[in-house]
Amino acid sequence: MARAVGILPTVLWRDERNAHNARIRGQDALATKTLMAKSLTQHSRIVSAMTLISRVTGLARQILLAAWLGRGWLQDSFVFAFTIPNLFRNLLGEGALASSFVPVFAEKLIDNDNTSARRLLGKAASALTAILATLTFIGVVGLLIAAVVAEDHARRILLLLTALMFPYVIAACLSALLAAVLNCRERFALPAFMPVLLNVFQIAVMGFMFAGGERLTGGRTTAVFIVTLAVLAAGVAQIWLLQRAVNRQGLHWHFQRDWRDPDVGRIIRMMGPMLIALGILQFATILDNIIIIALTAPEGRSVFTFWDHSIAFPFIAGAMTAVFQARLLYQLPLGVLGNALATVAFPAMSRLAAAGNRRELGQTVGHTLELALVQAIPAGAGLFVMSDLIVSVIFQHGHYDAVGAAQAAHVLRFYCLGMPAYFAHQVLLRAFYSLQDTLTPLKTLVKLVPLGIIMNLTLIWWKPIGTAAFGLSTSVVITLNVLMLAQMLAQRLEDLNLRHLLLTACKILIATSVMVAALIIGRNYLPIENRYVLAVVLLAIGLICYFAAARLLRLQAVSELLRRKPL
């Protein structure tokens, strides 16, 4: 009995100590989650600000290009050539390689092991450079041969411009890899600012040509080739600046011929399904561009012969430009807000997945989806309602006429239908990639891409849709993909509360409906004739109405985005 009495204080003290430690751990976990929320929103704002500058300068570049070249084959050719390196960057740089590289690279940084991280970076960057150099050589040679045998002058110019632009593939993809390294170090501003450099180079050269410099170069066609050289120069500058920033992180690397490494093997194995999935997406985009170029009526022709039947071309010159401009405009909020949010969240997701913390990973994914939808739904609705006004304000200058602006606005409206899905898709993909699962997104995509291709090949012949078929098919495919991925992810992660997310989406739709009603009333009844003033006034009205309605509905995600210092 005495021994039991003597043990009792010790047991009570031990229980009190354990309870105290549990409280401390709970406080630490809460503090960690609070810091993570702060980091997510603060870094998202930084990336959004840098991306906004990049998108604004990108719009300025495109405005200048449209005003300089007008609606025609030459601008279509430049736009087509410029999409090729961007597609490779999406496929290899920001796509499969970066998404498979970040989770493995994040593991090296958990223990602050710069030696292992530097070795992994060197081998990955070396492999990427060698592969891209080989692809570039093959691509350039093939395009030059095709240009020599081409009979149509316009298509010969298109092939030559594409061949000259092709080496930018190396710079675009390697820059994306170096940017992923800096993101893992929570350095987001410089990588997000890099596209500005590309835009500034092009704006400077285009501005010189538009001001009369094309006369000094021997004509407009030669001037377009010089602008293409400016793209290559910008690529070199991007690599140089990013490499300096990586070196300052103690992660300098040099080219290596031996790529054998267990971690590189893991990256390659993860890349396989992603390359196929993204390759299907990029193939679909390239196929869309090829369809547009192939079915655009050349000068002096309105029909083509197929199996002894004369068929009218579904597109006229400027169709490629209209689709590109519509993509540019719907990708503006996606890049500034959606991609920025997903980019910032991805390293945090990868760290939680590497630590095996599925509960907090589910909470992070769910919270990021809320932040995505609260921006995506009003952005898509606003662009849809004001599409014709926005396109005319941005692009209808110089040699670019009202017909081209109306065509671009028509395509834009159908792209806007999928805006919430575009945002959510970026978050869900990174959630799967953080779990080092690249096969599941591939399986869902393989089932849906054929649907998009069939929609395009059939709807382009229906005049009420026409070029907008590419926007409609994209919206449908991505929306279905998001629904499938969200359901599968909810079965894997704890605390990914889709029911709460659906309730939040309903509140966002109500607030967005108030905004849309205000925009329609303002568009129809405001006595403002100047389109620039009208666009600014309507934008202000839309924002005020949306945020006021969101405040009344107590949308916490909106409050978090607006707070300067999130709680």
C-alpha positions as CSV (number, residue, x, y, z in Angstrom):
1,M,0.0,0.0,0.0
2,A,2.8,2.4,1.0
3,R,4.6,1.5,-2.3
4,A,1.5,2.3,-4.2
5,V,1.1,5.6,-2.4
6,G,4.7,6.4,-3.2
7,I,4.2,5.6,-6.9
8,L,1.0,7.7,-7.3
9,P,2.7,11.1,-7.4
10,T,5.1,9.8,-10.0
11,V,2.3,8.5,-12.1
12,L,0.3,11.7,-11.8
13,W,3.4,13.8,-12.6
14,R,4.1,11.6,-15.7
15,D,0.4,12.0,-16.8
16,E,0.6,15.7,-16.4
17,R,3.8,15.9,-18.3
18,N,2.4,13.8,-21.1
19,A,-0.7,16.0,-21.3
20,H,1.5,19.1,-21.3
21,N,3.6,17.7,-24.2
22,A,0.4,16.8,-26.1
23,R,-0.8,20.4,-25.7
24,I,2.6,21.6,-26.9
25,R,2.5,19.3,-29.9
26,G,-1.0,20.5,-30.7
27,Q,0.1,24.1,-30.4
28,D,3.1,23.4,-32.6
29,A,0.8,21.7,-35.2
30,L,-1.6,24.6,-35.1
31,A,1.3,27.0,-35.5
32,T,2.7,25.0,-38.4
33,K,-0.7,25.0,-40.2
34,T,-1.0,28.8,-39.5
35,L,2.4,29.5,-40.9
36,M,1.7,27.3,-43.9
37,A,-1.5,29.2,-44.6
38,K,0.4,32.5,-44.4
39,S,3.1,31.1,-46.6
40,L,0.6,29.9,-49.2
41,T,-1.3,33.2,-49.5
42,Q,1.7,35.5,-49.2
43,H,3.7,33.6,-51.8
44,S,0.7,33.2,-54.0
45,R,0.4,37.0,-53.9
46,I,4.0,37.4,-54.9
47,V,3.7,35.0,-57.8
48,S,0.4,36.5,-58.8
49,A,1.9,40.0,-58.9
50,M,4.9,38.9,-61.0
51,T,2.6,36.8,-63.2
52,L,0.3,39.8,-63.6
53,I,3.2,41.9,-64.9
54,S,4.2,39.1,-67.2
55,R,0.6,38.7,-68.6
56,V,0.2,42.5,-69.0
57,T,3.4,42.8,-71.0
58,G,2.3,39.7,-72.9
59,L,-0.9,41.4,-73.8
60,A,1.0,44.5,-74.8
61,R,3.2,42.3,-77.0
62,Q,0.2,40.8,-78.6
63,I,-1.6,44.1,-79.0
64,L,1.5,45.5,-80.8
65,L,1.7,42.4,-83.0
66,A,-1.9,42.6,-84.0
67,A,-1.7,46.3,-84.7
68,W,1.5,45.8,-86.7
69,L,0.6,42.8,-88.8
70,G,-3.2,42.9,-88.8
71,R,-5.4,39.9,-89.5
72,G,-3.8,37.7,-92.1
73,W,-1.4,34.8,-92.9
74,L,1.8,36.5,-91.6
75,Q,0.5,36.9,-88.1
76,D,-1.1,33.4,-88.2
77,S,2.4,32.1,-89.2
78,F,4.2,33.8,-86.4
79,V,1.6,32.8,-83.8
80,F,1.8,29.1,-85.0
81,A,5.6,29.2,-84.8
82,F,5.6,30.7,-81.3
83,T,3.2,28.0,-79.9
84,I,5.7,25.2,-80.7
85,P,8.3,26.0,-78.0
86,N,5.6,26.9,-75.6
87,L,4.0,23.5,-76.1
88,F,7.4,21.8,-75.4
89,R,7.8,23.9,-72.3
90,N,4.4,22.8,-71.1
91,L,5.2,19.2,-71.9
92,L,8.8,18.9,-70.6
93,G,9.7,22.0,-68.6
94,E,6.7,23.1,-66.6
95,G,5.0,19.8,-67.2
96,A,6.4,16.2,-66.9
97,L,9.9,17.0,-65.8
98,A,9.2,19.7,-63.3
99,S,6.3,17.9,-61.8
100,S,8.3,14.7,-61.4
101,F,11.4,16.5,-60.4
102,V,9.9,18.6,-57.5
103,P,8.8,15.8,-55.2
104,V,12.2,14.0,-55.5
105,F,14.1,17.2,-55.1
106,A,12.0,18.3,-52.1
107,E,13.1,15.1,-50.3
108,K,16.7,16.2,-50.7
109,L,15.9,19.5,-49.1
110,I,14.2,18.1,-46.1
111,D,17.6,17.4,-44.5
112,N,19.3,20.5,-46.0
113,D,21.5,18.1,-48.1
114,N,22.8,20.5,-50.7
115,T,25.3,18.0,-52.0
116,S,22.7,15.4,-53.0
117,A,20.3,18.1,-54.3
118,R,23.1,19.6,-56.4
119,R,24.0,16.2,-57.8
120,L,20.4,15.5,-58.7
121,L,20.0,18.9,-60.4
122,G,23.2,18.4,-62.4
123,K,22.1,15.0,-63.8
124,A,18.5,16.1,-64.5
125,A,19.6,19.4,-66.2
126,S,22.2,17.6,-68.2
127,A,19.8,14.9,-69.4
128,L,17.2,17.6,-70.3
129,T,19.7,19.7,-72.3
130,A,21.0,16.7,-74.3
131,I,17.6,15.4,-75.1
132,L,16.3,18.9,-76.2
133,A,19.3,19.6,-78.3
134,T,18.7,16.3,-80.2
135,L,15.0,17.1,-80.6
136,T,15.8,20.6,-81.8
137,F,18.3,19.4,-84.4
138,I,15.8,16.8,-85.8
139,G,12.9,19.4,-85.7
140,V,14.9,22.1,-87.5
141,V,16.1,19.8,-90.2
142,G,12.7,18.4,-90.8
143,L,11.1,21.8,-91.0
144,L,13.7,23.2,-93.4
145,I,13.2,20.2,-95.7
146,A,9.4,20.7,-95.6
147,A,9.9,24.4,-96.4
148,V,12.0,23.6,-99.5
149,V,9.4,21.3,-101.0
150,A,6.4,23.5,-100.0
151,E,4.6,24.9,-103.0
152,D,2.5,27.5,-101.2
153,H,4.5,30.7,-100.3
154,A,2.5,31.4,-97.1
155,R,3.1,27.9,-95.7
156,R,6.8,28.1,-96.7
157,I,7.1,31.2,-94.5
158,L,5.3,29.4,-91.7
159,L,7.7,26.5,-91.8
160,L,10.8,28.7,-91.9
161,L,9.6,30.8,-89.0
162,T,8.9,27.6,-87.0
163,A,12.4,26.3,-87.8
164,L,14.0,29.5,-86.6
165,M,11.9,29.6,-83.4
166,F,12.5,25.9,-82.6
167,P,15.8,26.4,-80.6
168,Y,13.9,28.4,-78.0
169,V,12.6,25.0,-76.9
170,I,15.9,24.4,-75.1
171,A,15.8,27.7,-73.3
172,A,12.1,27.5,-72.4
173,C,12.4,24.0,-70.8
174,L,15.7,24.5,-69.0
175,S,14.4,27.8,-67.6
176,A,11.3,26.0,-66.3
177,L,13.5,23.4,-64.6
178,L,15.7,26.0,-62.9
179,A,12.5,27.9,-61.9
180,A,11.2,24.7,-60.2
181,V,14.5,24.5,-58.2
182,L,14.0,28.1,-57.0
183,N,10.4,27.4,-56.1
184,C,11.5,24.5,-53.9
185,R,13.7,27.0,-52.1
186,E,10.6,29.3,-51.7
187,R,12.0,31.7,-54.2
188,F,9.0,32.5,-56.4
189,A,9.4,36.1,-57.6
190,L,12.3,35.7,-60.1
191,P,10.9,32.6,-61.9
192,A,7.5,34.2,-62.2
193,F,9.1,37.4,-63.6
194,M,11.1,35.6,-66.3
195,P,8.4,35.7,-69.0
196,V,8.5,39.5,-68.7
197,L,12.0,39.4,-70.2
198,L,10.7,37.5,-73.2
199,N,7.9,40.0,-73.7
200,V,10.2,43.1,-73.3
201,F,12.6,41.8,-75.9
202,Q,9.8,41.2,-78.4
203,I,8.0,44.5,-77.6
204,A,11.2,46.5,-78.2
205,V,11.9,44.9,-81.6
206,M,8.2,45.0,-82.6
207,G,7.9,48.6,-81.6
208,F,10.9,49.5,-83.7
209,M,9.5,47.7,-86.7
210,F,6.0,49.2,-86.2
211,A,7.5,52.7,-86.0
212,G,9.0,52.2,-89.5
213,G,12.0,50.0,-88.9
214,E,10.7,47.3,-91.2
215,R,11.7,49.5,-94.1
216,L,15.3,49.3,-93.0
217,T,15.1,45.5,-92.9
218,G,13.8,45.0,-96.4
219,G,10.1,44.4,-95.7
220,R,7.6,43.1,-93.2
221,T,8.4,39.4,-93.7
222,T,12.1,39.9,-92.9
223,A,11.1,42.0,-89.9
224,V,9.1,39.1,-88.5
225,F,12.1,36.9,-88.8
226,I,14.1,39.5,-86.8
227,V,11.4,39.5,-84.1
228,T,11.9,35.7,-83.9
229,L,15.6,36.2,-83.3
230,A,14.7,38.4,-80.4
231,V,12.8,35.5,-78.9
232,L,16.0,33.4,-79.0
233,A,18.0,36.2,-77.4
234,A,15.5,36.4,-74.6
235,G,15.8,32.7,-74.0
236,V,19.6,33.0,-73.4
237,A,19.0,35.9,-71.0
238,Q,16.4,33.9,-69.0
239,I,18.8,30.9,-68.5
240,W,21.6,33.2,-67.4
241,L,19.5,35.0,-64.8
242,L,18.0,31.9,-63.4
243,Q,21.3,30.1,-63.2
244,R,22.8,32.9,-61.2
245,A,19.9,32.7,-58.7
246,V,20.4,28.9,-58.4
247,N,24.1,29.4,-57.8
248,R,23.3,31.8,-55.0
249,Q,21.4,29.0,-53.3
250,G,24.5,26.8,-53.3
251,L,23.1,24.6,-56.1
252,H,25.5,25.3,-59.0
253,W,25.8,22.5,-61.4
254,H,27.8,21.5,-64.5
255,F,27.0,19.4,-67.5
256,Q,27.5,15.6,-66.8
257,R,27.6,12.8,-69.3
258,D,26.7,10.1,-66.8
259,W,23.1,10.4,-65.9
260,R,22.9,7.1,-63.9
261,D,21.4,7.7,-60.5
262,P,18.6,6.0,-58.5
263,D,16.8,9.4,-58.1
264,V,17.1,10.2,-61.7
265,G,15.6,6.8,-62.4
266,R,12.7,7.6,-60.1
267,I,12.1,10.9,-62.0
268,I,12.2,9.1,-65.3
269,R,9.7,6.5,-64.1
270,M,7.4,9.2,-62.8
271,M,7.8,11.1,-66.0
272,G,6.6,8.2,-68.2
273,P,2.9,8.4,-67.5
274,M,3.0,12.3,-67.3
275,L,4.8,12.5,-70.7
276,I,2.1,10.3,-72.2
277,A,-0.7,12.3,-70.5
278,L,0.7,15.7,-71.3
279,G,1.9,14.5,-74.7
280,I,-1.7,13.7,-75.5
281,L,-2.8,17.1,-74.4
282,Q,0.0,18.9,-76.3
283,F,-0.7,16.6,-79.3
284,A,-4.3,17.7,-79.1
285,T,-3.3,21.4,-79.0
286,I,-0.9,20.9,-81.9
287,L,-3.6,19.0,-83.8
288,D,-6.0,21.9,-83.2
289,N,-3.4,24.3,-84.7
290,I,-2.8,22.1,-87.6
291,I,-6.5,21.8,-88.3
292,I,-6.9,25.6,-88.2
293,I,-3.9,26.2,-90.6
294,A,-4.9,23.3,-92.9
295,L,-8.6,24.4,-93.2
296,T,-8.0,28.2,-93.5
297,A,-8.7,29.4,-97.0
298,P,-5.6,30.6,-98.8
299,E,-5.7,33.8,-100.8
300,G,-7.8,33.4,-104.0
301,R,-9.4,30.1,-102.9
302,S,-12.6,29.3,-101.1
303,V,-13.0,25.5,-101.6
304,F,-10.8,22.4,-101.5
305,T,-11.2,19.0,-103.1
306,F,-11.7,15.8,-101.0
307,W,-12.5,12.5,-102.7
308,D,-13.7,14.3,-105.8
309,H,-16.0,16.6,-103.7
310,S,-15.6,20.4,-103.5
311,I,-15.8,21.5,-99.9
312,A,-15.8,25.1,-98.6
313,F,-13.0,26.0,-96.2
314,P,-14.5,26.5,-92.7
315,F,-12.0,29.2,-91.8
316,I,-10.7,32.4,-93.3
317,A,-7.3,34.1,-92.7
318,G,-7.0,35.2,-89.1
319,A,-8.6,32.1,-87.5
320,M,-5.3,31.0,-86.0
321,T,-4.8,34.5,-84.5
322,A,-8.4,34.6,-83.1
323,V,-8.0,31.2,-81.3
324,F,-4.6,32.3,-80.0
325,Q,-5.9,35.6,-78.7
326,A,-8.8,33.8,-77.0
327,R,-6.4,31.4,-75.4
328,L,-4.3,34.3,-74.3
329,L,-7.2,36.1,-72.6
330,Y,-8.7,33.1,-70.8
331,Q,-5.2,32.1,-69.6
332,L,-4.6,35.6,-68.2
333,P,-6.6,34.9,-65.0
334,L,-5.5,31.3,-65.0
335,G,-1.8,32.3,-65.1
336,V,-2.1,35.3,-62.7
337,L,-4.3,33.5,-60.2
338,G,-4.7,29.8,-60.8
339,N,-1.2,28.7,-61.8
340,A,0.3,31.0,-59.2
341,L,-1.8,29.4,-56.5
342,A,-1.0,25.9,-57.7
343,T,2.7,26.7,-58.1
344,V,3.0,27.9,-54.5
345,A,1.0,25.0,-53.1
346,F,2.9,22.3,-54.9
347,P,6.2,22.3,-52.8
348,A,4.0,22.3,-49.6
349,M,2.0,19.4,-50.9
350,S,5.2,17.5,-51.8
351,R,6.7,18.0,-48.3
352,L,3.5,16.8,-46.6
353,A,3.3,13.8,-49.0
354,A,7.0,13.0,-48.4
355,A,6.3,13.1,-44.6
356,G,3.3,10.8,-45.0
357,N,0.9,13.3,-43.5
358,R,-2.2,12.5,-45.5
359,R,-4.6,14.4,-43.2
360,E,-2.8,17.8,-43.6
361,L,-2.3,17.1,-47.3
362,G,-6.0,16.7,-47.7
363,Q,-6.7,19.9,-45.8
364,T,-4.1,21.8,-47.9
365,V,-5.6,20.5,-51.2
366,G,-9.1,21.4,-50.1
367,H,-8.1,24.8,-48.9
368,T,-6.2,25.5,-52.2
369,L,-9.3,24.4,-54.2
370,E,-11.4,26.9,-52.3
371,L,-9.0,29.7,-53.0
372,A,-9.0,28.6,-56.7
373,L,-12.8,28.5,-57.1
374,V,-13.3,31.8,-55.4
375,Q,-11.2,33.4,-58.1
376,A,-12.1,31.2,-61.1
377,I,-15.9,31.4,-61.1
378,P,-16.2,35.2,-61.1
379,A,-13.2,35.5,-63.5
380,G,-14.8,33.2,-66.0
381,A,-18.3,34.8,-65.8
382,G,-16.9,38.3,-66.1
383,L,-14.8,37.4,-69.2
384,F,-17.9,35.7,-70.7
385,V,-20.2,38.7,-70.2
386,M,-17.6,41.3,-71.3
387,S,-15.8,39.3,-74.0
388,D,-16.6,41.5,-77.0
389,L,-15.8,44.7,-75.1
390,I,-12.6,43.3,-73.7
391,V,-11.3,42.0,-77.0
392,S,-12.1,45.3,-78.8
393,V,-10.4,47.3,-76.1
394,I,-7.3,45.2,-76.1
395,F,-6.8,44.2,-79.8
396,Q,-8.8,46.4,-82.1
397,H,-6.1,48.8,-83.1
398,G,-4.0,49.7,-86.1
399,H,-4.5,47.1,-88.9
400,Y,-6.6,44.8,-86.7
401,D,-10.2,45.2,-87.6
402,A,-13.6,44.6,-85.9
403,V,-14.1,41.3,-87.8
404,G,-11.1,39.8,-86.1
405,A,-12.1,41.2,-82.7
406,A,-15.6,39.7,-83.0
407,Q,-14.1,36.3,-84.0
408,A,-11.8,36.2,-81.1
409,A,-14.6,37.2,-78.7
410,H,-16.7,34.4,-80.0
411,V,-14.0,31.8,-79.3
412,L,-13.2,33.4,-75.9
413,R,-16.8,32.9,-74.6
414,F,-16.6,29.1,-75.1
415,Y,-13.2,28.9,-73.4
416,C,-14.6,30.8,-70.4
417,L,-17.1,28.1,-69.7
418,G,-14.4,25.9,-68.3
419,M,-12.6,28.5,-66.2
420,P,-13.4,26.9,-62.8
421,A,-12.2,23.5,-64.1
422,Y,-8.9,25.0,-65.4
423,F,-8.1,26.4,-61.9
424,A,-9.1,23.2,-60.1
425,H,-7.3,21.0,-62.6
426,Q,-4.0,22.7,-61.8
427,V,-4.4,22.0,-58.1
428,L,-5.6,18.4,-58.5
429,L,-2.8,17.5,-60.9
430,R,-0.2,18.7,-58.4
431,A,-1.9,16.9,-55.6
432,F,-1.5,13.6,-57.5
433,Y,2.1,14.5,-58.5
434,S,3.0,15.2,-54.9
435,L,1.9,11.7,-54.1
436,Q,4.2,10.6,-56.9
437,D,1.2,9.2,-58.7
438,T,1.3,10.1,-62.4
439,L,-0.6,7.2,-63.7
440,T,-4.1,8.2,-62.4
441,P,-4.3,11.5,-64.2
442,L,-3.1,9.7,-67.4
443,K,-5.9,7.2,-67.2
444,T,-8.6,9.8,-66.9
445,L,-7.1,11.9,-69.7
446,V,-6.8,9.0,-72.2
447,K,-10.5,8.5,-71.8
448,L,-11.5,12.1,-72.6
449,V,-9.1,13.5,-75.2
450,P,-10.7,11.5,-78.1
451,L,-14.0,13.2,-77.1
452,G,-12.3,16.6,-77.6
453,I,-10.9,15.7,-81.0
454,I,-14.2,14.4,-82.2
455,M,-16.0,17.6,-81.0
456,N,-13.5,19.7,-82.9
457,L,-13.7,17.8,-86.1
458,T,-17.5,17.9,-86.2
459,L,-18.4,21.3,-84.6
460,I,-16.0,23.4,-86.9
461,W,-18.4,22.8,-89.8
462,W,-21.4,24.2,-87.8
463,K,-21.4,28.0,-88.4
464,P,-22.9,29.1,-85.1
465,I,-19.8,27.4,-83.4
466,G,-17.0,27.4,-86.0
467,T,-13.7,28.3,-84.5
468,A,-15.2,28.3,-81.1
469,A,-15.3,24.5,-81.3
470,F,-11.8,24.5,-79.9
471,G,-12.9,26.5,-76.8
472,L,-16.0,24.4,-76.2
473,S,-14.2,21.0,-76.5
474,T,-11.4,22.2,-74.1
475,S,-14.0,23.3,-71.5
476,V,-15.9,20.0,-71.7
477,V,-12.9,17.8,-71.5
478,I,-11.2,19.6,-68.6
479,T,-14.5,19.8,-66.6
480,L,-15.1,16.1,-66.9
481,N,-11.5,15.4,-66.0
482,V,-11.7,17.5,-62.9
483,L,-14.8,15.7,-61.7
484,M,-13.1,12.3,-62.1
485,L,-9.9,13.3,-60.5
486,A,-11.6,15.0,-57.5
487,Q,-13.6,11.9,-56.8
488,M,-10.6,9.6,-56.9
489,L,-8.5,12.0,-54.7
490,A,-11.2,12.2,-52.1
491,Q,-10.9,8.5,-51.6
492,R,-7.1,8.8,-50.9
493,L,-6.9,11.8,-48.7
494,E,-8.4,12.4,-45.3
495,D,-10.1,15.8,-44.7
496,L,-10.6,16.5,-48.4
497,N,-14.2,17.6,-47.7
498,L,-15.8,17.8,-51.1
499,R,-19.2,18.5,-49.6
500,H,-17.9,21.6,-47.9
501,L,-16.2,22.6,-51.1
502,L,-19.5,22.2,-53.0
503,L,-21.3,24.4,-50.4
504,T,-18.6,27.1,-50.9
505,A,-19.0,26.8,-54.7
506,C,-22.7,27.5,-54.3
507,K,-22.0,30.7,-52.3
508,I,-19.5,31.7,-54.9
509,L,-22.1,31.2,-57.7
510,I,-24.6,33.4,-55.8
511,A,-22.0,36.2,-55.4
512,T,-21.0,35.8,-59.1
513,S,-24.7,36.0,-60.2
514,V,-25.0,39.4,-58.4
515,M,-21.8,40.6,-60.2
516,V,-23.1,39.3,-63.6
517,A,-26.5,41.1,-63.2
518,A,-24.7,44.3,-62.3
519,L,-22.4,44.0,-65.4
520,I,-25.4,43.4,-67.8
521,I,-27.4,46.3,-66.4
522,G,-24.4,48.6,-66.5
523,R,-23.5,47.5,-70.1
524,N,-27.0,48.2,-71.3
525,Y,-27.9,51.4,-69.4
526,L,-24.7,53.3,-68.6
527,P,-24.5,56.4,-70.9
528,I,-20.8,55.9,-71.7
529,E,-19.8,55.8,-75.3
530,N,-16.1,55.5,-74.9
531,R,-15.3,51.8,-74.8
532,Y,-12.1,52.2,-72.7
533,V,-13.9,54.2,-70.0
534,L,-16.9,51.8,-70.1
535,A,-14.6,48.8,-69.6
536,V,-12.9,50.3,-66.5
537,V,-16.2,51.4,-65.0
538,L,-17.8,47.9,-65.5
539,L,-14.7,46.3,-64.1
540,A,-15.0,48.4,-60.9
541,I,-18.7,47.7,-60.6
542,G,-18.2,44.0,-61.0
543,L,-15.5,43.8,-58.4
544,I,-17.5,45.9,-55.9
545,C,-20.6,43.8,-56.3
546,Y,-18.8,40.5,-56.1
547,F,-16.8,41.3,-53.0
548,A,-19.8,42.9,-51.3
549,A,-21.9,39.8,-52.0
550,A,-19.1,37.6,-50.8
551,R,-18.9,39.5,-47.6
552,L,-22.6,39.2,-47.0
553,L,-22.3,35.4,-47.6
554,R,-19.3,35.2,-45.3
555,L,-17.0,33.6,-47.8
556,Q,-13.9,33.1,-45.8
557,A,-11.7,32.4,-48.8
558,V,-12.4,35.8,-50.2
559,S,-11.6,37.4,-46.8
560,E,-8.3,35.5,-46.7
561,L,-7.3,36.6,-50.2
562,L,-8.1,40.3,-49.3
563,R,-6.3,40.3,-46.0
564,R,-2.8,41.8,-46.1
565,K,-1.6,39.6,-43.3
566,P,-3.6,36.3,-43.3
567,L,-4.4,34.8,-40.0
